[in-house]
Amino acid sequence: MNAPTVRLPQPTLYTAHPGEGRDPAPDTAGPVEASDAGPLRRDAGKAAAPRRLGLGKPHPYGWTLGPIVLLALWSLGSVTGFIDPRMLPAPWVAVTTGFELIREGRLQSNLAVSALRAISGLAIGVVAGVLLALISGLSLMGGYLIDGMVQLKRAVPILAVIPLIILWVGIGETMKVTVIALTVFFPIYIHTHSALRAIDLKYVELAETLKLSRWTFIRHVVFPGALPGLMIGLRFGVTAAWLALVVVEQLNATSGIGYMVDLARSYAQTDVMLVGLVVYAILGLTSDAAVRLLEKKTLSWRRTLAQ
């Protein structure tokens, strides 16, 4: 009779690491070859570092890099003669001419008039855009009545409407502020309305479950949900206000930066024209930076790729 065969368990190879106990855990996957112990020992001691896919921490003055590069290229082209000074004066010519206009009092007086027009039109456009977006975004009937008309007008260029506005309100200051307000209204309305309609339905259902009042619902759900879209619309609206200002100040105007530029064109004063364009650029850049700062403060709870 043959003797019974006894099968002994396979030995488990275990590599201890610093800080771990010496008792091996049971291994149900079978024996580990000695040749594989080296890679296991090296890989187990180090954790895989996560790969960063974000943009990193932004520099507070990083947005000035583009204008600085443009200014450097402009200066280089002026020094080397690549840019004809009769077509585009050098940057230092714009600086000296600007100081001369300030000494004469022409620049600050025209700038004050232009700023008042832009701020008045911007305020009217923002208020009208937000109110109509709320009515259209929170009501089906309001959307049926308002949104269709806004989309129809948005397809018509603002320059094509200026003759009608002149017939309706005249060619004075009212026309200028009205054109700026209309130009600002559309980006404010479009982005705010889109943000309202994009609010997650689960928040609306939660508000209905908690039996929130209409005002509480608007305050705690609608406003926070629409705020990102409003900030985007405000950035577009501020830029649109300065663009519209350039147009309206060349229509029967007697003051303003646009009037100063148009008058300089009549006398071929390219340096004065350049100062006006630089002022417009600085106003647009600083106002956009101010809206960005406002967006950062009001949306501090939001974590995005740019943060």
Sequence and secondary structure as in RCSB ss.txt:
>XXXX:A:sequence
MNAPTVRLPQPTLYTAHPGEGRDPAPDTAGPVEASDAGPLRRDAGKAAAPRRLGLGKPHPYGWTLGPIVLLALWS
LGSVTGFIDPRMLPAPWVAVTTGFELIREGRLQSNLAVSALRAISGLAIGVVAGVLLALISGLSLMGGYLIDGMV
QLKRAVPILAVIPLIILWVGIGETMKVTVIALTVFFPIYIHTHSALRAIDLKYVELAETLKLSRWTFIRHVVFPG
ALPGLMIGLRFGVTAAWLALVVVEQLNATSGIGYMVDLARSYAQTDVMLVGLVVYAILGLTSDAAVRLLEKKTLS
WRRTLAQ
>XXXX:A:secstr
                 TTS SS     S    GGGHHHHHHHHTS       S  S  TTGGGHHHHHHHHHHH
HHHHHT S TTTS  HHHHHHHHHHHHHHTHHHHHHHHHHHHHHHHHHHHHHHHHHHHHHHHS HHHIIIIIHHH
HHHHTS HHHHHHHHHHHH SSHHHHHHHHHHHHHHHHHHHHHHHHHTS HHHHHHHHHTT  HHHHIIIIIHHH
HHHHHHHHHHHHHHHHHHHHHHHTTSS SSSHHHHHHHHHHTT HHHHHHHHHHHHHHHHHHHHHHHHHHHHHTT
T   TT 
